[in-house]
Amino acid sequence: MPEDFTKLFFSQKNVNMGAPPINENYHKLITNSEVLDIANQVISAIQPMFIRLISEVQILRKELQELKPERKKTKTLVMPSVPFKDIESFLEFEKSLQEINEAFISLESELKLVAKAPNFVKNCWKKIITDELGERLCWKGTDTKRSVRNFSTTKAIRNATLSLGYTEDAFIKDTRTFFQFAKNRIKLRNDYKNKK
């Protein structure tokens, strides 16, 4: 069709730039029914998108309504207001989670509300510990680093992660990655500060 239009347009020898070229094929009136057909085609193309968007908004509203009472249930806030910087205070926090079951359940609920996808696991850990402390921990443990595998904090993050539809493998991979790259994040942050 663009080729036909180009031939039709440029085949005129005396083209007046202010008016379209004169040709019996060029002047075709669009009838009201053709306009309605075009409008209906546009509407039928857009309508499924609007229906999907409306459905997604309704689902989000429903999820938000479900989260509101859950937030009210969480009476005692367990999550630290500032991430732990040293191992001693973190281990005290761990001990309290192990001794008080309500604290563990509360932490799990808080994590669901605080952390955001797509980096849910990373965001959970960042709410609880700093990168400096993360540098001294790892998934399996080494001679110089403690293992987080059996910590109650890890179990709470795991439970929250699985309840949001993530897989066990994704949780383990994201946790390993968080601790593995803690040193890099510190270096990047320091490099950024030094550039200023």
C-alpha positions in Angstrom: 0.0 0.0 0.0 2.7 2.6 0.7 4.2 1.9 -2.8 0.8 2.6 -4.4 0.5 5.8 -2.5 4.0 6.9 -3.5 3.4 6.1 -7.2 0.0 7.9 -7.0 1.4 10.9 -5.2 4.6 11.4 -7.3 3.1 10.4 -10.7 1.5 13.8 -10.9 3.5 16.2 -13.0 2.1 19.4 -11.7 1.8 18.8 -8.0 0.5 21.7 -6.1 2.0 21.4 -2.6 -1.0 23.1 -1.0 -3.5 20.5 -2.3 -3.5 16.8 -2.8 -2.8 15.4 -6.3 -5.8 15.1 -8.6 -6.7 11.5 -9.3 -10.0 9.7 -9.4 -8.6 7.0 -7.1 -7.2 9.4 -4.5 -10.5 11.1 -3.5 -12.4 8.3 -1.7 -14.9 9.3 0.9 -15.1 7.2 4.0 -18.6 6.4 4.9 -20.0 6.5 8.5 -20.2 2.7 8.5 -16.5 2.4 7.6 -15.6 4.8 10.4 -17.7 2.7 12.8 -16.0 -0.5 11.6 -12.5 1.1 12.2 -13.6 2.3 15.7 -15.0 -1.1 16.5 -11.7 -2.7 15.4 -9.7 -0.3 17.7 -12.1 -1.0 20.6 -11.9 -4.7 20.1 -8.1 -4.5 20.1 -7.9 -2.4 23.3 -10.7 -4.0 25.3 -8.8 -7.1 26.4 -6.0 -4.9 27.7 -8.5 -2.8 29.8 -10.2 -6.0 31.1 -6.8 -7.4 32.1 -5.7 -4.1 33.8 -9.0 -3.9 35.7 -8.6 -7.4 36.8 -5.0 -6.8 38.0 -6.1 -3.7 39.9 -8.9 -5.6 41.6 -6.4 -8.4 42.6 -4.0 -5.8 44.0 -6.8 -4.2 46.0 -7.8 -7.5 47.4 -4.2 -8.3 48.4 -3.9 -4.9 50.0 -7.1 -5.5 52.0 -5.7 -8.9 53.2 -2.4 -7.3 54.3 -4.1 -4.6 56.3 -5.4 -6.9 59.1 -2.2 -8.9 59.0 -0.3 -5.7 59.7 -2.6 -4.9 62.6 -2.1 -8.4 64.0 1.6 -7.7 64.3 1.5 -5.9 67.6 5.1 -6.2 68.7 7.7 -5.3 66.1 10.6 -7.6 66.2 12.6 -6.4 63.2 15.4 -4.1 64.1 14.9 -0.4 63.4 18.5 -0.3 62.1 20.3 -3.4 60.6 22.8 -5.1 63.0 26.4 -4.1 62.5 28.1 -6.6 64.8 27.8 -10.3 65.3 27.2 -10.1 69.1 24.0 -8.1 68.8 22.8 -10.2 65.9 23.3 -13.4 67.9 21.3 -11.9 70.8 18.5 -11.2 68.3 18.9 -14.8 67.1 18.6 -16.1 70.7 15.4 -14.1 71.3 13.9 -15.6 68.1 14.7 -19.1 69.3 13.3 -18.6 72.8 10.2 -16.7 71.9 8.0 -18.3 69.3 5.8 -15.2 68.9 8.8 -13.1 68.0 9.7 -15.6 65.3 6.2 -15.5 63.9 6.1 -11.7 64.1 9.4 -11.4 62.3 8.1 -13.6 59.5 5.0 -11.4 59.1 7.0 -8.2 59.2 9.3 -9.5 56.5 6.3 -10.1 54.1 5.2 -6.5 54.6 8.6 -4.8 54.5 10.6 -6.4 51.7 9.8 -6.0 48.1 10.1 -8.2 45.0 12.0 -8.9 42.8 15.0 -9.0 45.3 12.9 -10.1 48.2 15.5 -12.3 49.9 18.2 -9.6 49.5 15.9 -6.9 50.8 15.0 -9.1 53.9 18.7 -9.6 54.8 19.4 -5.9 54.2 16.7 -5.0 56.7 18.3 -7.2 59.3 22.1 -7.0 58.8 24.6 -4.6 57.3 27.0 -5.6 54.5 29.8 -5.4 57.0 28.2 -8.1 59.1 27.2 -10.0 56.0 30.8 -10.2 55.0 31.5 -12.2 58.2 28.7 -14.7 57.5 28.0 -17.2 54.7 25.5 -20.0 53.8 27.6 -23.1 54.6 30.2 -21.6 57.0 34.0 -21.6 56.7 36.9 -21.3 59.1 36.5 -17.6 59.3 32.8 -17.1 58.6 29.7 -18.4 60.5 27.0 -20.3 58.7 23.5 -18.8 58.5 21.9 -22.0 57.4 20.4 -22.9 60.8 19.7 -19.4 62.1 16.1 -18.6 63.1 16.4 -15.4 61.0 17.2 -17.5 58.0 14.2 -19.8 58.7 11.9 -16.7 59.0 13.1 -15.3 55.7 12.8 -18.7 54.1 9.2 -19.1 55.3 8.2 -15.6 54.2 9.9 -16.2 50.8 8.2 -19.5 50.2 4.8 -18.1 51.2 5.1 -15.5 48.4 5.6 -18.2 45.8 9.4 -18.4 45.5 11.0 -21.8 45.4 13.4 -23.3 47.9 16.2 -23.2 45.3 15.6 -19.5 44.6 15.8 -18.7 48.3 19.1 -20.6 48.8 20.6 -19.0 45.6 19.6 -15.5 46.7 20.8 -16.0 50.2 24.2 -17.3 49.0 24.5 -14.4 46.6 23.7 -11.9 49.3 26.6 -13.0 51.5 28.9 -13.8 48.6 28.8 -10.2 47.2 28.7 -8.3 50.6 32.3 -7.4 50.2 31.7 -6.1 46.6 28.8 -3.9 47.8 31.0 -2.4 50.5 33.7 -1.7 47.9 31.3 -0.1 45.5 29.7 2.0 48.2 33.2 3.2 49.3 34.3 3.9 45.8 31.1 5.9 45.2 31.7 7.9 48.4 35.3 8.6 47.4 34.2 10.0 44.0 32.1 12.7 45.6 
